[in-house]
Amino acid sequence: MIVSWNESIVEASAVGVPIRDATYLRGEGVFETIRAIGGEPLFFEDHYQRLKKASAFFSFVIPDEKNLHERVRKLLEVNQLQEARIRITLGENCLITTLPLEPESLGAKATLAPQAPINERSPLAGIKCSSYAENMSLLRLAKSDEVLRPNTQGELCEGCLSNVFFIKEGRLFTPSLASGCLPGVMRKQVLACTAVEEGSWPFEVLQEVDEIWLSNSIRRLRYVSEIDGKKMPAPSPLFHELRAKLP
């Protein structure tokens, strides 16, 4: 694999993380995962602004937007990738990696985790922090595509990898950012494409909805086909119409 390490394009094997790097030692880093189509990173400005805000929290020095965008495009070119999964990890150093996009799957199996709330009052709420051990552990234990979680108030919040939407009585809903969920880039696109009601609901609402959707930048929009082993109905035409509008 060829990667971008700070200002250089190098073999992955040439990357050496300093032994005192806090990103490695304590997970004190931030990251963005970006979808590339046609050799171009999608919604780069939105990803950059979120990365910039998160970096400011940790007092990291972030390259300017034009410079970082050029690093990403150059790496895609070197790796000869048109459709790719890009990850930018920023801490005391800046690492960019690219991988081919995996085949898309419209349906996803989900698990509910009421016992694992997200702390909406945490200073890291809404920040895509490199410390993802909790999320990944929940996914491994559940053996699901996604694990849906409440916040500490018992309100629906988000998944380990996705923002969540649901349909009830023909209307589309999603938790507001006040729930502690990540301000997802694809979530923003969904909100721009159709009428969505933002608010707060008890986590148990997921037991009585007609459809559940998941959004993130890599997988775009998926529907929950099964939740805690229970089959969900096939998605409505609205799901397919909206998905067709998304890059």
JOLIN-V74320 format. One record per residue. N is the residue number from 1. RES is the residue in one small letter. PSI is psi in degrees with one decimal (none if undefined). D_CENTER is the distance of its C-alpha to the mean C-alpha in Angstrom with 2 decimals. Layout:
# JOLIN-V74320
N	RES	PSI	D_CENTER
N	RES	PSI	D_CENTER
This chain:
# JOLIN-V74320
1	m	137.0	22.99
2	i	132.0	23.42
3	v	167.9	21.06
4	s	120.7	21.22
5	w	107.0	22.39
6	n	-115.0	23.15
7	e	2.2	25.56
8	s	148.9	26.41
9	i	117.3	25.49
10	v	165.3	26.50
11	e	143.3	26.46
12	a	-34.3	23.84
13	s	-16.8	26.88
14	a	-7.6	28.08
15	v	126.1	25.26
16	g	117.6	26.70
17	v	124.2	24.83
18	p	141.9	27.38
19	i	-18.1	28.33
20	r	12.8	27.76
21	d	116.5	24.25
22	a	-24.1	22.46
23	t	-40.5	19.03
24	y	-44.1	20.58
25	l	-39.9	22.91
26	r	4.8	20.93
27	g	21.1	17.23
28	e	75.8	17.89
29	g	171.8	15.46
30	v	160.3	12.28
31	f	161.4	9.88
32	e	141.4	7.84
33	t	123.9	6.80
34	i	141.3	8.82
35	r	134.5	10.68
36	a	133.8	14.43
37	i	131.2	17.11
38	g	30.6	20.75
39	g	12.7	20.16
40	e	126.8	18.38
41	p	126.3	14.84
42	l	142.9	13.60
43	f	41.3	13.13
44	f	-39.0	13.85
45	e	-42.4	15.46
46	d	-43.4	12.61
47	h	-41.4	10.43
48	y	-44.6	13.71
49	q	-37.2	14.60
50	r	-40.3	11.61
51	l	-39.5	12.36
52	k	-43.5	15.98
53	k	-43.1	15.79
54	a	-38.6	14.16
55	s	-38.1	16.74
56	a	-35.3	19.49
57	f	-38.6	18.88
58	f	-0.3	19.68
59	s	35.6	22.25
60	f	149.8	20.84
61	v	122.2	22.41
62	i	136.8	20.01
63	p	154.8	21.46
64	d	162.0	22.18
65	e	-44.2	19.98
66	k	-43.6	22.55
67	n	-46.0	23.02
68	l	-38.7	19.39
69	h	-41.6	19.02
70	e	-38.3	22.22
71	r	-42.1	21.17
72	v	-47.8	18.21
73	r	-39.4	20.57
74	k	-40.5	23.28
75	l	-40.0	21.27
76	l	-41.7	20.32
77	e	-45.6	24.03
78	v	-39.8	25.27
79	n	1.8	23.24
80	q	48.6	24.35
81	l	129.4	20.99
82	q	-43.5	20.52
83	e	116.5	17.45
84	a	162.7	15.05
85	r	116.3	11.79
86	i	136.2	11.99
87	r	126.5	10.93
88	i	119.1	12.56
89	t	125.0	13.54
90	l	129.6	15.84
91	g	-122.3	18.42
92	e	-17.2	22.12
93	n	170.5	21.37
94	c	117.2	19.00
95	l	131.2	17.80
96	i	129.8	16.30
97	t	153.7	15.98
98	t	139.9	15.85
99	l	152.6	16.04
100	p	144.9	17.08
101	l	139.9	14.73
102	e	155.1	15.29
103	p	140.2	17.14
104	e	146.2	15.34
105	s	124.9	16.05
106	l	-35.0	16.31
107	g	152.7	16.94
108	a	140.9	15.18
109	k	131.5	16.98
110	a	155.1	15.79
111	t	141.1	17.42
112	l	138.2	18.10
113	a	70.5	18.24
114	p	-20.3	20.40
115	q	-1.7	21.67
116	a	69.9	18.44
117	p	153.6	17.71
118	i	135.1	15.21
119	n	98.9	17.41
120	e	-11.6	16.89
121	r	-0.4	19.72
122	s	144.4	18.30
123	p	-16.6	18.43
124	l	1.4	14.91
125	a	130.2	13.60
126	g	0.7	11.00
127	i	134.2	10.71
128	k	84.2	8.11
129	c	147.0	11.06
130	s	-21.6	12.01
131	s	88.6	13.66
132	y	16.7	11.44
133	a	-39.4	14.66
134	e	-47.8	14.66
135	n	-48.5	11.46
136	m	-34.2	12.72
137	s	-41.9	16.21
138	l	-41.7	15.57
139	l	-42.7	14.15
140	r	-42.9	17.17
141	l	-38.4	19.59
142	a	-24.4	18.61
143	k	41.2	18.60
144	s	169.0	16.29
145	d	-28.3	13.34
146	e	149.6	11.65
147	v	121.9	13.11
148	l	137.3	13.38
149	r	150.1	14.60
150	p	178.0	16.84
151	n	-173.6	17.41
152	t	-13.1	20.75
153	q	2.6	22.54
154	g	16.8	21.88
155	e	149.1	19.78
156	l	133.1	16.88
157	c	-76.7	13.64
158	e	-179.4	10.37
159	g	177.4	9.26
160	c	-28.1	8.36
161	l	-4.6	5.22
162	s	155.3	5.44
163	n	157.1	7.54
164	v	141.1	11.07
165	f	155.8	14.10
166	f	154.6	17.60
167	i	131.7	20.93
168	k	126.9	24.17
169	e	39.6	27.54
170	g	2.9	26.18
171	r	146.8	23.92
172	l	131.8	20.14
173	f	156.7	18.54
174	t	147.1	15.33
175	p	142.4	15.25
176	s	165.4	15.96
177	l	-21.1	14.30
178	a	-17.4	17.39
179	s	-18.3	16.08
180	g	1.3	13.92
181	c	159.5	10.53
182	l	138.7	7.86
183	p	78.1	9.05
184	g	142.0	6.31
185	v	-42.6	7.85
186	m	-31.8	8.27
187	r	-44.3	9.40
188	k	-40.1	11.86
189	q	-40.1	13.08
190	v	-44.5	13.82
191	l	-31.2	15.68
192	a	-19.2	17.59
193	c	-20.4	18.66
194	t	169.3	20.15
195	a	121.5	21.54
196	v	134.8	19.19
197	e	119.4	20.57
198	e	141.5	18.56
199	g	-157.2	20.10
200	s	139.7	20.43
201	w	149.3	21.59
202	p	145.5	22.69
203	f	-30.1	20.36
204	e	-11.1	23.21
205	v	-28.2	22.66
206	l	-15.2	20.54
207	q	-11.1	23.88
208	e	20.1	25.50
209	v	164.5	23.17
210	d	-36.0	23.79
211	e	153.1	20.33
212	i	130.6	16.74
213	w	154.7	13.86
214	l	137.9	10.14
215	s	138.6	7.80
216	n	170.4	4.71
217	s	-31.5	5.98
218	i	-47.5	7.54
219	r	-1.1	9.02
220	r	-102.5	9.57
221	l	126.3	11.41
222	r	160.6	12.89
223	y	151.6	15.54
224	v	116.3	16.43
225	s	-21.9	19.66
226	e	136.3	20.60
227	i	121.2	20.03
228	d	39.6	21.90
229	g	-5.3	24.05
230	k	128.5	25.00
231	k	138.2	24.72
232	m	155.7	23.17
233	p	157.4	24.85
234	a	149.4	23.93
235	p	151.0	21.73
236	s	167.6	23.80
237	p	-30.5	24.63
238	l	-38.3	22.34
239	f	-49.1	19.27
240	h	-37.5	20.74
241	e	-44.6	21.94
242	l	-41.9	18.66
243	r	-34.9	16.83
244	a	-20.6	19.71
245	k	-17.7	19.11
246	l	136.9	15.59
247	p	none	15.69
